Amino acid sequence: QSFQGSHGRAYLFNSVVNVSCGPAEQRLLLTGLHSVADIFCQSCKTTLGWKYEQAFESSQKYKEGKFIIEMSHMVKENGWD
């Protein structure tokens, strides 16, 4: 599926490594109200995306506990897009 981050295209992941989470806050996103926590690179502290803590609409519950990482923060290796 195609997801939208703050700065363009993004991907939804079940798990991530080498990130830390900030405090959760409620945000009104394109798909409705969610409780999200920003995620940061543990090494350089760059904001990479966010973790969905809670979705308030039943159609969005599948996102709970998952992570959004924006394409602009990914490094392309081995020819993947």
mmJSON file of the N, C-alpha and C atoms, coordinates in Angstrom:
{"data_MODEL":{"atom_site":{
"group_PDB":["ATOM","ATOM","ATOM","ATOM","ATOM","ATOM","ATOM","ATOM","ATOM","ATOM","ATOM","ATOM","ATOM","ATOM","ATOM","ATOM","ATOM","ATOM","ATOM","ATOM","ATOM","ATOM","ATOM","ATOM","ATOM","ATOM","ATOM","ATOM","ATOM","ATOM","ATOM","ATOM","ATOM","ATOM","ATOM","ATOM","ATOM","ATOM","ATOM","ATOM","ATOM","ATOM","ATOM","ATOM","ATOM","ATOM","ATOM","ATOM","ATOM","ATOM","ATOM","ATOM","ATOM","ATOM","ATOM","ATOM","ATOM","ATOM","ATOM","ATOM","ATOM","ATOM","ATOM","ATOM","ATOM","ATOM","ATOM","ATOM","ATOM","ATOM","ATOM","ATOM","ATOM","ATOM","ATOM","ATOM","ATOM","ATOM","ATOM","ATOM","ATOM","ATOM","ATOM","ATOM","ATOM","ATOM","ATOM","ATOM","ATOM","ATOM","ATOM","ATOM","ATOM","ATOM","ATOM","ATOM","ATOM","ATOM","ATOM","ATOM","ATOM","ATOM","ATOM","ATOM","ATOM","ATOM","ATOM","ATOM","ATOM","ATOM","ATOM","ATOM","ATOM","ATOM","ATOM","ATOM","ATOM","ATOM","ATOM","ATOM","ATOM","ATOM","ATOM","ATOM","ATOM","ATOM","ATOM","ATOM","ATOM","ATOM","ATOM","ATOM","ATOM","ATOM","ATOM","ATOM","ATOM","ATOM","ATOM","ATOM","ATOM","ATOM","ATOM","ATOM","ATOM","ATOM","ATOM","ATOM","ATOM","ATOM","ATOM","ATOM","ATOM","ATOM","ATOM","ATOM","ATOM","ATOM","ATOM","ATOM","ATOM","ATOM","ATOM","ATOM","ATOM","ATOM","ATOM","ATOM","ATOM","ATOM","ATOM","ATOM","ATOM","ATOM","ATOM","ATOM","ATOM","ATOM","ATOM","ATOM","ATOM","ATOM","ATOM","ATOM","ATOM","ATOM","ATOM","ATOM","ATOM","ATOM","ATOM","ATOM","ATOM","ATOM","ATOM","ATOM","ATOM","ATOM","ATOM","ATOM","ATOM","ATOM","ATOM","ATOM","ATOM","ATOM","ATOM","ATOM","ATOM","ATOM","ATOM","ATOM","ATOM","ATOM","ATOM","ATOM","ATOM","ATOM","ATOM","ATOM","ATOM","ATOM","ATOM","ATOM","ATOM","ATOM","ATOM","ATOM","ATOM","ATOM","ATOM","ATOM","ATOM","ATOM","ATOM","ATOM","ATOM","ATOM","ATOM","ATOM","ATOM","ATOM","ATOM"],
"id":[1,2,3,4,5,6,7,8,9,10,11,12,13,14,15,16,17,18,19,20,21,22,23,24,25,26,27,28,29,30,31,32,33,34,35,36,37,38,39,40,41,42,43,44,45,46,47,48,49,50,51,52,53,54,55,56,57,58,59,60,61,62,63,64,65,66,67,68,69,70,71,72,73,74,75,76,77,78,79,80,81,82,83,84,85,86,87,88,89,90,91,92,93,94,95,96,97,98,99,100,101,102,103,104,105,106,107,108,109,110,111,112,113,114,115,116,117,118,119,120,121,122,123,124,125,126,127,128,129,130,131,132,133,134,135,136,137,138,139,140,141,142,143,144,145,146,147,148,149,150,151,152,153,154,155,156,157,158,159,160,161,162,163,164,165,166,167,168,169,170,171,172,173,174,175,176,177,178,179,180,181,182,183,184,185,186,187,188,189,190,191,192,193,194,195,196,197,198,199,200,201,202,203,204,205,206,207,208,209,210,211,212,213,214,215,216,217,218,219,220,221,222,223,224,225,226,227,228,229,230,231,232,233,234,235,236,237,238,239,240,241,242,243],
"type_symbol":["N","C","C","N","C","C","N","C","C","N","C","C","N","C","C","N","C","C","N","C","C","N","C","C","N","C","C","N","C","C","N","C","C","N","C","C","N","C","C","N","C","C","N","C","C","N","C","C","N","C","C","N","C","C","N","C","C","N","C","C","N","C","C","N","C","C","N","C","C","N","C","C","N","C","C","N","C","C","N","C","C","N","C","C","N","C","C","N","C","C","N","C","C","N","C","C","N","C","C","N","C","C","N","C","C","N","C","C","N","C","C","N","C","C","N","C","C","N","C","C","N","C","C","N","C","C","N","C","C","N","C","C","N","C","C","N","C","C","N","C","C","N","C","C","N","C","C","N","C","C","N","C","C","N","C","C","N","C","C","N","C","C","N","C","C","N","C","C","N","C","C","N","C","C","N","C","C","N","C","C","N","C","C","N","C","C","N","C","C","N","C","C","N","C","C","N","C","C","N","C","C","N","C","C","N","C","C","N","C","C","N","C","C","N","C","C","N","C","C","N","C","C","N","C","C","N","C","C","N","C","C","N","C","C","N","C","C","N","C","C","N","C","C"],
"label_atom_id":["N","CA","C","N","CA","C","N","CA","C","N","CA","C","N","CA","C","N","CA","C","N","CA","C","N","CA","C","N","CA","C","N","CA","C","N","CA","C","N","CA","C","N","CA","C","N","CA","C","N","CA","C","N","CA","C","N","CA","C","N","CA","C","N","CA","C","N","CA","C","N","CA","C","N","CA","C","N","CA","C","N","CA","C","N","CA","C","N","CA","C","N","CA","C","N","CA","C","N","CA","C","N","CA","C","N","CA","C","N","CA","C","N","CA","C","N","CA","C","N","CA","C","N","CA","C","N","CA","C","N","CA","C","N","CA","C","N","CA","C","N","CA","C","N","CA","C","N","CA","C","N","CA","C","N","CA","C","N","CA","C","N","CA","C","N","CA","C","N","CA","C","N","CA","C","N","CA","C","N","CA","C","N","CA","C","N","CA","C","N","CA","C","N","CA","C","N","CA","C","N","CA","C","N","CA","C","N","CA","C","N","CA","C","N","CA","C","N","CA","C","N","CA","C","N","CA","C","N","CA","C","N","CA","C","N","CA","C","N","CA","C","N","CA","C","N","CA","C","N","CA","C","N","CA","C","N","CA","C","N","CA","C","N","CA","C","N","CA","C","N","CA","C","N","CA","C","N","CA","C","N","CA","C"],
"label_alt_id":[null,null,null,null,null,null,null,null,null,null,null,null,null,null,null,null,null,null,null,null,null,null,null,null,null,null,null,null,null,null,null,null,null,null,null,null,null,null,null,null,null,null,null,null,null,null,null,null,null,null,null,null,null,null,null,null,null,null,null,null,null,null,null,null,null,null,null,null,null,null,null,null,null,null,null,null,null,null,null,null,null,null,null,null,null,null,null,null,null,null,null,null,null,null,null,null,null,null,null,null,null,null,null,null,null,null,null,null,null,null,null,null,null,null,null,null,null,null,null,null,null,null,null,null,null,null,null,null,null,null,null,null,null,null,null,null,null,null,null,null,null,null,null,null,null,null,null,null,null,null,null,null,null,null,null,null,null,null,null,null,null,null,null,null,null,null,null,null,null,null,null,null,null,null,null,null,null,null,null,null,null,null,null,null,null,null,null,null,null,null,null,null,null,null,null,null,null,null,null,null,null,null,null,null,null,null,null,null,null,null,null,null,null,null,null,null,null,null,null,null,null,null,null,null,null,null,null,null,null,null,null,null,null,null,null,null,null,null,null,null,null,null,null],
"label_comp_id":["GLN","GLN","GLN","SER","SER","SER","PHE","PHE","PHE","GLN","GLN","GLN","GLY","GLY","GLY","SER","SER","SER","HIS","HIS","HIS","GLY","GLY","GLY","ARG","ARG","ARG","ALA","ALA","ALA","TYR","TYR","TYR","LEU","LEU","LEU","PHE","PHE","PHE","ASN","ASN","ASN","SER","SER","SER","VAL","VAL","VAL","VAL","VAL","VAL","ASN","ASN","ASN","VAL","VAL","VAL","SER","SER","SER","CYS","CYS","CYS","GLY","GLY","GLY","PRO","PRO","PRO","ALA","ALA","ALA","GLU","GLU","GLU","GLN","GLN","GLN","ARG","ARG","ARG","LEU","LEU","LEU","LEU","LEU","LEU","LEU","LEU","LEU","THR","THR","THR","GLY","GLY","GLY","LEU","LEU","LEU","HIS","HIS","HIS","SER","SER","SER","VAL","VAL","VAL","ALA","ALA","ALA","ASP","ASP","ASP","ILE","ILE","ILE","PHE","PHE","PHE","CYS","CYS","CYS","GLN","GLN","GLN","SER","SER","SER","CYS","CYS","CYS","LYS","LYS","LYS","THR","THR","THR","THR","THR","THR","LEU","LEU","LEU","GLY","GLY","GLY","TRP","TRP","TRP","LYS","LYS","LYS","TYR","TYR","TYR","GLU","GLU","GLU","GLN","GLN","GLN","ALA","ALA","ALA","PHE","PHE","PHE","GLU","GLU","GLU","SER","SER","SER","SER","SER","SER","GLN","GLN","GLN","LYS","LYS","LYS","TYR","TYR","TYR","LYS","LYS","LYS","GLU","GLU","GLU","GLY","GLY","GLY","LYS","LYS","LYS","PHE","PHE","PHE","ILE","ILE","ILE","ILE","ILE","ILE","GLU","GLU","GLU","MET","MET","MET","SER","SER","SER","HIS","HIS","HIS","MET","MET","MET","VAL","VAL","VAL","LYS","LYS","LYS","GLU","GLU","GLU","ASN","ASN","ASN","GLY","GLY","GLY","TRP","TRP","TRP","ASP","ASP","ASP"],
"label_asym_id":["A","A","A","A","A","A","A","A","A","A","A","A","A","A","A","A","A","A","A","A","A","A","A","A","A","A","A","A","A","A","A","A","A","A","A","A","A","A","A","A","A","A","A","A","A","A","A","A","A","A","A","A","A","A","A","A","A","A","A","A","A","A","A","A","A","A","A","A","A","A","A","A","A","A","A","A","A","A","A","A","A","A","A","A","A","A","A","A","A","A","A","A","A","A","A","A","A","A","A","A","A","A","A","A","A","A","A","A","A","A","A","A","A","A","A","A","A","A","A","A","A","A","A","A","A","A","A","A","A","A","A","A","A","A","A","A","A","A","A","A","A","A","A","A","A","A","A","A","A","A","A","A","A","A","A","A","A","A","A","A","A","A","A","A","A","A","A","A","A","A","A","A","A","A","A","A","A","A","A","A","A","A","A","A","A","A","A","A","A","A","A","A","A","A","A","A","A","A","A","A","A","A","A","A","A","A","A","A","A","A","A","A","A","A","A","A","A","A","A","A","A","A","A","A","A","A","A","A","A","A","A","A","A","A","A","A","A","A","A","A","A","A","A"],
"label_entity_id":["1","1","1","1","1","1","1","1","1","1","1","1","1","1","1","1","1","1","1","1","1","1","1","1","1","1","1","1","1","1","1","1","1","1","1","1","1","1","1","1","1","1","1","1","1","1","1","1","1","1","1","1","1","1","1","1","1","1","1","1","1","1","1","1","1","1","1","1","1","1","1","1","1","1","1","1","1","1","1","1","1","1","1","1","1","1","1","1","1","1","1","1","1","1","1","1","1","1","1","1","1","1","1","1","1","1","1","1","1","1","1","1","1","1","1","1","1","1","1","1","1","1","1","1","1","1","1","1","1","1","1","1","1","1","1","1","1","1","1","1","1","1","1","1","1","1","1","1","1","1","1","1","1","1","1","1","1","1","1","1","1","1","1","1","1","1","1","1","1","1","1","1","1","1","1","1","1","1","1","1","1","1","1","1","1","1","1","1","1","1","1","1","1","1","1","1","1","1","1","1","1","1","1","1","1","1","1","1","1","1","1","1","1","1","1","1","1","1","1","1","1","1","1","1","1","1","1","1","1","1","1","1","1","1","1","1","1","1","1","1","1","1","1"],
"label_seq_id":[1,1,1,2,2,2,3,3,3,4,4,4,5,5,5,6,6,6,7,7,7,8,8,8,9,9,9,10,10,10,11,11,11,12,12,12,13,13,13,14,14,14,15,15,15,16,16,16,17,17,17,18,18,18,19,19,19,20,20,20,21,21,21,22,22,22,23,23,23,24,24,24,25,25,25,26,26,26,27,27,27,28,28,28,29,29,29,30,30,30,31,31,31,32,32,32,33,33,33,34,34,34,35,35,35,36,36,36,37,37,37,38,38,38,39,39,39,40,40,40,41,41,41,42,42,42,43,43,43,44,44,44,45,45,45,46,46,46,47,47,47,48,48,48,49,49,49,50,50,50,51,51,51,52,52,52,53,53,53,54,54,54,55,55,55,56,56,56,57,57,57,58,58,58,59,59,59,60,60,60,61,61,61,62,62,62,63,63,63,64,64,64,65,65,65,66,66,66,67,67,67,68,68,68,69,69,69,70,70,70,71,71,71,72,72,72,73,73,73,74,74,74,75,75,75,76,76,76,77,77,77,78,78,78,79,79,79,80,80,80,81,81,81],
"pdbx_PDB_ins_code":[null,null,null,null,null,null,null,null,null,null,null,null,null,null,null,null,null,null,null,null,null,null,null,null,null,null,null,null,null,null,null,null,null,null,null,null,null,null,null,null,null,null,null,null,null,null,null,null,null,null,null,null,null,null,null,null,null,null,null,null,null,null,null,null,null,null,null,null,null,null,null,null,null,null,null,null,null,null,null,null,null,null,null,null,null,null,null,null,null,null,null,null,null,null,null,null,null,null,null,null,null,null,null,null,null,null,null,null,null,null,null,null,null,null,null,null,null,null,null,null,null,null,null,null,null,null,null,null,null,null,null,null,null,null,null,null,null,null,null,null,null,null,null,null,null,null,null,null,null,null,null,null,null,null,null,null,null,null,null,null,null,null,null,null,null,null,null,null,null,null,null,null,null,null,null,null,null,null,null,null,null,null,null,null,null,null,null,null,null,null,null,null,null,null,null,null,null,null,null,null,null,null,null,null,null,null,null,null,null,null,null,null,null,null,null,null,null,null,null,null,null,null,null,null,null,null,null,null,null,null,null,null,null,null,null,null,null,null,null,null,null,null,null],
"Cartn_x":[0.83,0.0,0.867,0.277,0.982,0.578,1.562,1.312,1.952,1.432,1.915,2.518,3.765,4.406,4.308,4.98,4.981,5.68,6.651,7.457,7.386,6.264,6.113,5.818,6.115,5.802,6.47,5.769,6.27,5.839,6.457,6.126,5.722,4.823,4.363,5.121,5.712,6.487,5.888,5.998,5.568,6.558,7.842,8.871,10.029,10.784,11.958,13.064,14.301,15.434,16.2,16.943,17.813,17.06,15.861,15.092,14.636,14.367,13.756,12.486,11.559,10.246,10.162,9.525,9.203,7.873,7.357,6.064,4.911,3.882,2.698,1.879,1.286,0.384,-0.681,-1.814,-2.893,-2.667,-2.814,-2.678,-3.803,-4.291,-5.286,-4.536,-4.485,-3.788,-4.803,-4.329,-5.218,-6.286,-5.964,-6.906,-7.651,-7.605,-8.354,-7.456,-8.076,-7.371,-6.628,-5.349,-4.504,-3.664,-3.281,-2.277,-0.968,0.017,1.281,2.456,3.589,4.835,5.898,6.578,7.66,8.755,9.396,10.528,11.783,12.904,14.174,15.261,16.198,17.387,18.182,18.57,19.328,20.715,21.241,22.593,22.611,21.853,21.94,20.779,19.777,18.618,17.676,17.813,16.915,15.526,14.484,13.116,12.881,12.498,12.31,10.85,9.966,8.544,7.843,6.917,6.196,5.688,5.309,4.686,3.226,2.348,0.924,0.669,0.323,0.004,-1.464,-2.349,-3.781,-4.471,-5.4,-6.251,-7.663,-8.326,-9.647,-10.784,-10.46,-11.466,-11.236,-12.305,-12.174,-11.458,-11.633,-10.985,-9.475,-8.969,-7.538,-6.835,-7.555,-6.992,-5.802,-5.744,-4.642,-3.283,-3.262,-2.007,-1.418,-2.215,-1.751,-0.51,0.508,1.75,2.713,2.328,3.186,3.857,4.81,5.668,5.599,5.606,5.729,7.153,7.844,9.142,9.047,9.454,9.371,10.487,10.149,11.116,12.343,12.143,13.257,14.328,14.006,14.966,15.544,15.224,15.732,16.937,17.83,18.999,18.727,18.903,18.662,19.896,19.721,20.794,20.23,21.07,20.699,19.577,19.384,18.448,16.969,16.594,15.166,14.652,13.372,12.733,11.723],
"Cartn_y":[-1.191,0.0,1.244,2.317,3.59,4.423,4.89,5.726,7.083,8.072,9.439,9.882,10.33,10.888,12.397,13.04,14.506,15.121,14.387,14.912,14.042,13.368,12.555,11.098,10.254,8.837,8.175,7.18,6.476,5.023,4.205,2.789,2.439,1.466,0.961,-0.327,-0.395,-1.548,-2.139,-3.474,-4.141,-3.907,-3.823,-3.598,-2.831,-2.172,-1.405,-1.614,-1.324,-1.461,-0.139,0.042,1.21,2.534,2.527,3.762,3.896,5.114,5.372,6.178,6.049,6.71,7.914,8.946,10.103,9.868,10.885,10.748,10.691,9.951,9.844,11.132,11.493,12.646,12.38,13.028,12.86,13.794,13.216,14.0,13.647,14.656,14.448,14.251,13.003,12.647,12.518,12.231,12.1,11.034,10.008,8.907,9.027,10.179,10.39,10.649,10.655,10.939,9.697,9.871,8.789,9.31,8.386,8.674,8.116,8.999,8.598,9.113,8.42,8.845,8.939,10.063,10.209,9.19,8.696,7.788,8.458,8.208,8.858,7.818,8.101,7.272,7.34,6.18,6.172,6.761,6.722,7.221,8.737,9.217,10.64,11.489,10.848,11.53,12.189,11.855,12.373,11.765,12.572,12.059,11.287,10.023,9.153,8.972,9.126,8.895,8.829,7.864,7.743,6.325,6.05,4.79,5.069,4.243,4.35,3.679,4.442,3.902,3.483,4.336,4.047,4.699,3.959,4.5,4.607,5.703,5.921,5.506,5.197,4.716,3.23,2.449,0.992,0.55,1.275,0.893,1.101,1.806,2.111,1.324,0.466,-0.288,-1.154,-1.588,-2.452,-1.76,-0.441,0.312,0.337,0.016,0.106,-0.742,-0.141,-0.828,-0.888,-0.322,-0.347,1.013,1.054,2.214,2.744,4.062,4.733,5.287,4.947,5.567,6.207,7.453,8.205,7.793,7.67,7.306,8.204,9.484,10.43,10.121,9.257,8.899,7.504,6.86,5.516,5.569,4.639,4.517,3.394,3.679,2.682,1.814,0.508,-0.462,-1.656,-2.321,-3.559,-3.361,-2.14,-1.881,-1.861,-1.832,-1.769,-0.347,-0.196,1.135,1.329],
"Cartn_z":[0.0,0.0,0.0,-0.435,-0.461,0.755,1.477,2.645,2.434,3.134,3.001,4.331,4.276,5.459,5.434,6.326,6.383,5.178,4.614,3.514,2.268,2.044,0.848,1.147,0.17,0.244,1.45,1.995,3.173,3.117,3.97,4.066,5.482,5.595,6.881,7.205,8.403,8.838,10.104,10.226,11.457,12.587,12.249,13.259,12.636,13.479,13.056,14.081,13.695,14.611,14.646,15.709,15.883,15.865,16.432,16.574,18.016,18.416,19.714,19.482,20.421,20.298,21.221,20.723,21.539,22.248,22.913,23.597,22.595,22.945,22.088,22.173,21.045,20.988,19.949,20.103,19.136,17.95,16.737,15.507,14.561,13.874,12.834,11.52,11.055,9.828,8.689,7.503,6.341,6.552,7.344,7.575,8.895,9.529,10.761,11.963,13.125,14.37,14.847,15.178,15.672,16.84,17.709,18.722,18.175,17.973,17.358,18.179,18.027,18.662,17.579,17.489,16.514,16.813,15.748,15.921,15.373,16.059,15.768,15.566,14.685,14.529,15.83,16.369,17.622,17.451,16.248,16.014,15.792,14.798,14.432,14.951,15.56,16.167,15.146,13.86,12.829,13.002,12.86,12.878,11.584,11.709,10.547,10.162,11.116,10.898,12.239,12.373,13.632,13.843,15.098,15.48,15.787,15.243,15.556,16.898,17.898,19.216,19.282,18.739,18.793,17.608,17.017,15.95,16.513,16.237,16.817,15.891,14.643,13.694,13.456,13.452,13.357,12.083,10.993,9.732,9.759,10.759,10.863,11.967,12.661,13.791,13.394,12.134,11.68,11.789,11.907,11.991,13.403,14.396,15.782,16.012,16.626,16.922,15.75,14.605,13.416,13.224,12.3,12.119,10.691,10.552,9.256,9.169,8.074,7.789,6.416,6.342,5.094,4.14,2.858,1.825,1.843,2.115,2.08,3.123,4.101,5.149,4.967,3.855,3.6,2.659,2.848,1.989,0.998,-0.275,-1.317,-1.512,-1.308,-1.515,-2.283,-3.024,-3.736,-4.74,-5.229,-6.318,-5.968,-4.702,-4.376,-4.499,-4.728,-4.851,-3.744],
"occupancy":[1.0,1.0,1.0,1.0,1.0,1.0,1.0,1.0,1.0,1.0,1.0,1.0,1.0,1.0,1.0,1.0,1.0,1.0,1.0,1.0,1.0,1.0,1.0,1.0,1.0,1.0,1.0,1.0,1.0,1.0,1.0,1.0,1.0,1.0,1.0,1.0,1.0,1.0,1.0,1.0,1.0,1.0,1.0,1.0,1.0,1.0,1.0,1.0,1.0,1.0,1.0,1.0,1.0,1.0,1.0,1.0,1.0,1.0,1.0,1.0,1.0,1.0,1.0,1.0,1.0,1.0,1.0,1.0,1.0,1.0,1.0,1.0,1.0,1.0,1.0,1.0,1.0,1.0,1.0,1.0,1.0,1.0,1.0,1.0,1.0,1.0,1.0,1.0,1.0,1.0,1.0,1.0,1.0,1.0,1.0,1.0,1.0,1.0,1.0,1.0,1.0,1.0,1.0,1.0,1.0,1.0,1.0,1.0,1.0,1.0,1.0,1.0,1.0,1.0,1.0,1.0,1.0,1.0,1.0,1.0,1.0,1.0,1.0,1.0,1.0,1.0,1.0,1.0,1.0,1.0,1.0,1.0,1.0,1.0,1.0,1.0,1.0,1.0,1.0,1.0,1.0,1.0,1.0,1.0,1.0,1.0,1.0,1.0,1.0,1.0,1.0,1.0,1.0,1.0,1.0,1.0,1.0,1.0,1.0,1.0,1.0,1.0,1.0,1.0,1.0,1.0,1.0,1.0,1.0,1.0,1.0,1.0,1.0,1.0,1.0,1.0,1.0,1.0,1.0,1.0,1.0,1.0,1.0,1.0,1.0,1.0,1.0,1.0,1.0,1.0,1.0,1.0,1.0,1.0,1.0,1.0,1.0,1.0,1.0,1.0,1.0,1.0,1.0,1.0,1.0,1.0,1.0,1.0,1.0,1.0,1.0,1.0,1.0,1.0,1.0,1.0,1.0,1.0,1.0,1.0,1.0,1.0,1.0,1.0,1.0,1.0,1.0,1.0,1.0,1.0,1.0,1.0,1.0,1.0,1.0,1.0,1.0,1.0,1.0,1.0,1.0,1.0,1.0],
"B_iso_or_equiv":[0.0,0.0,0.0,0.0,0.0,0.0,0.0,0.0,0.0,0.0,0.0,0.0,0.0,0.0,0.0,0.0,0.0,0.0,0.0,0.0,0.0,0.0,0.0,0.0,0.0,0.0,0.0,0.0,0.0,0.0,0.0,0.0,0.0,0.0,0.0,0.0,0.0,0.0,0.0,0.0,0.0,0.0,0.0,0.0,0.0,0.0,0.0,0.0,0.0,0.0,0.0,0.0,0.0,0.0,0.0,0.0,0.0,0.0,0.0,0.0,0.0,0.0,0.0,0.0,0.0,0.0,0.0,0.0,0.0,0.0,0.0,0.0,0.0,0.0,0.0,0.0,0.0,0.0,0.0,0.0,0.0,0.0,0.0,0.0,0.0,0.0,0.0,0.0,0.0,0.0,0.0,0.0,0.0,0.0,0.0,0.0,0.0,0.0,0.0,0.0,0.0,0.0,0.0,0.0,0.0,0.0,0.0,0.0,0.0,0.0,0.0,0.0,0.0,0.0,0.0,0.0,0.0,0.0,0.0,0.0,0.0,0.0,0.0,0.0,0.0,0.0,0.0,0.0,0.0,0.0,0.0,0.0,0.0,0.0,0.0,0.0,0.0,0.0,0.0,0.0,0.0,0.0,0.0,0.0,0.0,0.0,0.0,0.0,0.0,0.0,0.0,0.0,0.0,0.0,0.0,0.0,0.0,0.0,0.0,0.0,0.0,0.0,0.0,0.0,0.0,0.0,0.0,0.0,0.0,0.0,0.0,0.0,0.0,0.0,0.0,0.0,0.0,0.0,0.0,0.0,0.0,0.0,0.0,0.0,0.0,0.0,0.0,0.0,0.0,0.0,0.0,0.0,0.0,0.0,0.0,0.0,0.0,0.0,0.0,0.0,0.0,0.0,0.0,0.0,0.0,0.0,0.0,0.0,0.0,0.0,0.0,0.0,0.0,0.0,0.0,0.0,0.0,0.0,0.0,0.0,0.0,0.0,0.0,0.0,0.0,0.0,0.0,0.0,0.0,0.0,0.0,0.0,0.0,0.0,0.0,0.0,0.0,0.0,0.0,0.0,0.0,0.0,0.0],
"pdbx_formal_charge":[null,null,null,null,null,null,null,null,null,null,null,null,null,null,null,null,null,null,null,null,null,null,null,null,null,null,null,null,null,null,null,null,null,null,null,null,null,null,null,null,null,null,null,null,null,null,null,null,null,null,null,null,null,null,null,null,null,null,null,null,null,null,null,null,null,null,null,null,null,null,null,null,null,null,null,null,null,null,null,null,null,null,null,null,null,null,null,null,null,null,null,null,null,null,null,null,null,null,null,null,null,null,null,null,null,null,null,null,null,null,null,null,null,null,null,null,null,null,null,null,null,null,null,null,null,null,null,null,null,null,null,null,null,null,null,null,null,null,null,null,null,null,null,null,null,null,null,null,null,null,null,null,null,null,null,null,null,null,null,null,null,null,null,null,null,null,null,null,null,null,null,null,null,null,null,null,null,null,null,null,null,null,null,null,null,null,null,null,null,null,null,null,null,null,null,null,null,null,null,null,null,null,null,null,null,null,null,null,null,null,null,null,null,null,null,null,null,null,null,null,null,null,null,null,null,null,null,null,null,null,null,null,null,null,null,null,null,null,null,null,null,null,null],
"auth_seq_id":[1,1,1,2,2,2,3,3,3,4,4,4,5,5,5,6,6,6,7,7,7,8,8,8,9,9,9,10,10,10,11,11,11,12,12,12,13,13,13,14,14,14,15,15,15,16,16,16,17,17,17,18,18,18,19,19,19,20,20,20,21,21,21,22,22,22,23,23,23,24,24,24,25,25,25,26,26,26,27,27,27,28,28,28,29,29,29,30,30,30,31,31,31,32,32,32,33,33,33,34,34,34,35,35,35,36,36,36,37,37,37,38,38,38,39,39,39,40,40,40,41,41,41,42,42,42,43,43,43,44,44,44,45,45,45,46,46,46,47,47,47,48,48,48,49,49,49,50,50,50,51,51,51,52,52,52,53,53,53,54,54,54,55,55,55,56,56,56,57,57,57,58,58,58,59,59,59,60,60,60,61,61,61,62,62,62,63,63,63,64,64,64,65,65,65,66,66,66,67,67,67,68,68,68,69,69,69,70,70,70,71,71,71,72,72,72,73,73,73,74,74,74,75,75,75,76,76,76,77,77,77,78,78,78,79,79,79,80,80,80,81,81,81],
"auth_comp_id":["GLN","GLN","GLN","SER","SER","SER","PHE","PHE","PHE","GLN","GLN","GLN","GLY","GLY","GLY","SER","SER","SER","HIS","HIS","HIS","GLY","GLY","GLY","ARG","ARG","ARG","ALA","ALA","ALA","TYR","TYR","TYR","LEU","LEU","LEU","PHE","PHE","PHE","ASN","ASN","ASN","SER","SER","SER","VAL","VAL","VAL","VAL","VAL","VAL","ASN","ASN","ASN","VAL","VAL","VAL","SER","SER","SER","CYS","CYS","CYS","GLY","GLY","GLY","PRO","PRO","PRO","ALA","ALA","ALA","GLU","GLU","GLU","GLN","GLN","GLN","ARG","ARG","ARG","LEU","LEU","LEU","LEU","LEU","LEU","LEU","LEU","LEU","THR","THR","THR","GLY","GLY","GLY","LEU","LEU","LEU","HIS","HIS","HIS","SER","SER","SER","VAL","VAL","VAL","ALA","ALA","ALA","ASP","ASP","ASP","ILE","ILE","ILE","PHE","PHE","PHE","CYS","CYS","CYS","GLN","GLN","GLN","SER","SER","SER","CYS","CYS","CYS","LYS","LYS","LYS","THR","THR","THR","THR","THR","THR","LEU","LEU","LEU","GLY","GLY","GLY","TRP","TRP","TRP","LYS","LYS","LYS","TYR","TYR","TYR","GLU","GLU","GLU","GLN","GLN","GLN","ALA","ALA","ALA","PHE","PHE","PHE","GLU","GLU","GLU","SER","SER","SER","SER","SER","SER","GLN","GLN","GLN","LYS","LYS","LYS","TYR","TYR","TYR","LYS","LYS","LYS","GLU","GLU","GLU","GLY","GLY","GLY","LYS","LYS","LYS","PHE","PHE","PHE","ILE","ILE","ILE","ILE","ILE","ILE","GLU","GLU","GLU","MET","MET","MET","SER","SER","SER","HIS","HIS","HIS","MET","MET","MET","VAL","VAL","VAL","LYS","LYS","LYS","GLU","GLU","GLU","ASN","ASN","ASN","GLY","GLY","GLY","TRP","TRP","TRP","ASP","ASP","ASP"],
"auth_asym_id":["A","A","A","A","A","A","A","A","A","A","A","A","A","A","A","A","A","A","A","A","A","A","A","A","A","A","A","A","A","A","A","A","A","A","A","A","A","A","A","A","A","A","A","A","A","A","A","A","A","A","A","A","A","A","A","A","A","A","A","A","A","A","A","A","A","A","A","A","A","A","A","A","A","A","A","A","A","A","A","A","A","A","A","A","A","A","A","A","A","A","A","A","A","A","A","A","A","A","A","A","A","A","A","A","A","A","A","A","A","A","A","A","A","A","A","A","A","A","A","A","A","A","A","A","A","A","A","A","A","A","A","A","A","A","A","A","A","A","A","A","A","A","A","A","A","A","A","A","A","A","A","A","A","A","A","A","A","A","A","A","A","A","A","A","A","A","A","A","A","A","A","A","A","A","A","A","A","A","A","A","A","A","A","A","A","A","A","A","A","A","A","A","A","A","A","A","A","A","A","A","A","A","A","A","A","A","A","A","A","A","A","A","A","A","A","A","A","A","A","A","A","A","A","A","A","A","A","A","A","A","A","A","A","A","A","A","A","A","A","A","A","A","A"],
"auth_atom_id":["N","CA","C","N","CA","C","N","CA","C","N","CA","C","N","CA","C","N","CA","C","N","CA","C","N","CA","C","N","CA","C","N","CA","C","N","CA","C","N","CA","C","N","CA","C","N","CA","C","N","CA","C","N","CA","C","N","CA","C","N","CA","C","N","CA","C","N","CA","C","N","CA","C","N","CA","C","N","CA","C","N","CA","C","N","CA","C","N","CA","C","N","CA","C","N","CA","C","N","CA","C","N","CA","C","N","CA","C","N","CA","C","N","CA","C","N","CA","C","N","CA","C","N","CA","C","N","CA","C","N","CA","C","N","CA","C","N","CA","C","N","CA","C","N","CA","C","N","CA","C","N","CA","C","N","CA","C","N","CA","C","N","CA","C","N","CA","C","N","CA","C","N","CA","C","N","CA","C","N","CA","C","N","CA","C","N","CA","C","N","CA","C","N","CA","C","N","CA","C","N","CA","C","N","CA","C","N","CA","C","N","CA","C","N","CA","C","N","CA","C","N","CA","C","N","CA","C","N","CA","C","N","CA","C","N","CA","C","N","CA","C","N","CA","C","N","CA","C","N","CA","C","N","CA","C","N","CA","C","N","CA","C","N","CA","C","N","CA","C","N","CA","C","N","CA","C","N","CA","C","N","CA","C"],
"pdbx_PDB_model_num":[1,1,1,1,1,1,1,1,1,1,1,1,1,1,1,1,1,1,1,1,1,1,1,1,1,1,1,1,1,1,1,1,1,1,1,1,1,1,1,1,1,1,1,1,1,1,1,1,1,1,1,1,1,1,1,1,1,1,1,1,1,1,1,1,1,1,1,1,1,1,1,1,1,1,1,1,1,1,1,1,1,1,1,1,1,1,1,1,1,1,1,1,1,1,1,1,1,1,1,1,1,1,1,1,1,1,1,1,1,1,1,1,1,1,1,1,1,1,1,1,1,1,1,1,1,1,1,1,1,1,1,1,1,1,1,1,1,1,1,1,1,1,1,1,1,1,1,1,1,1,1,1,1,1,1,1,1,1,1,1,1,1,1,1,1,1,1,1,1,1,1,1,1,1,1,1,1,1,1,1,1,1,1,1,1,1,1,1,1,1,1,1,1,1,1,1,1,1,1,1,1,1,1,1,1,1,1,1,1,1,1,1,1,1,1,1,1,1,1,1,1,1,1,1,1,1,1,1,1,1,1,1,1,1,1,1,1,1,1,1,1,1,1]
}}}
